[in-house]
């Protein structure tokens, strides 16, 4: 993750963080069934509040990029089996 938060952007900080993680997933830096950075790691890396880090992780789950195992962590979801729209 190389970018910094752009507080002047219309994109909320949690979405900017999620976008960086999604780029890492799509580039193969973060692999399926391997953990994404923890909330604590996101807080330290980006200098954001815990709620912002939590929202970024929640967004990744809602968009199908990650899943959480209670007491274990959040992991990259395998998206290869998701059906894509056919025109």
N, C-alpha and C positions, 0 to 999 in steps of 0.2 A: 504494500500500500504506500503510494508515494505522494498522493495529493494532500492538500490541506483543506480545511473547512473554509468555504467562501461565504462569509456571513452576509455579503451583499447580494448573493444569488437568491432568486425566487424559490429555489429548491431547498427544502428544509435540511438542516444538518444531518438528521437521522437518515434521510434519503441519500445524501451525499456519501455517508459512510457505507450504507447498503450497496450503493452503486460500485464502490471500490471493491467490496467483497464479491459482488456478482462478477465483476471483471476478473478477479482472481480465480473464481470458480470456472468461468468460461475459458480462461487461459490455461487451466489445468494446474495452477499453483495450489489451489485447494481442491482436494480430490473427494470423490464420492465416499461417504461413510467415514470421513475423517473430520475431526473437529474444526469448527470455525473459531476465530479468536473469541475468547471469553469477554463478558461485559467489562471485567476489570482491565483486560488487555486493551479493549477499545477505548476505555476511559483514559488510560495512560497514553496510548498512541495518539489519540485525537484531542485530548484535553477537554472532554465534554462531560456533562453531568451524567450520572447513572441512568436517569430517565431517558436521555438521548440515546445512550448505548442500548438500553433495553428496547426502545422503539425501533432501532435499526435491526436488532435481532428478530423482533416480532414481525417486522415488515418482510424480512427474508423468509420466515416461516409462512406468512400469508401468501407470498408470491410463489411458494413452492420450491425455494432454493435450499431450505434447511428444515430440519426436524429436531425436536428436543427430546432427550431421554431424561426423565426426572432423576435428580441426584447424580447425573453423569455429564451432561453438557449438551451442546447443540452441534449438529453434524450436517455436512453437505448431503442433500437429497439427490438421489439418482433421478434425473429428469428425462433420461433417454426413452423411457417407456410412456411418457405423456403423449397423448394424441395431439397432432397438430391439425389446424383447420385446413381443409382441402378446398381450393377454389373451384 
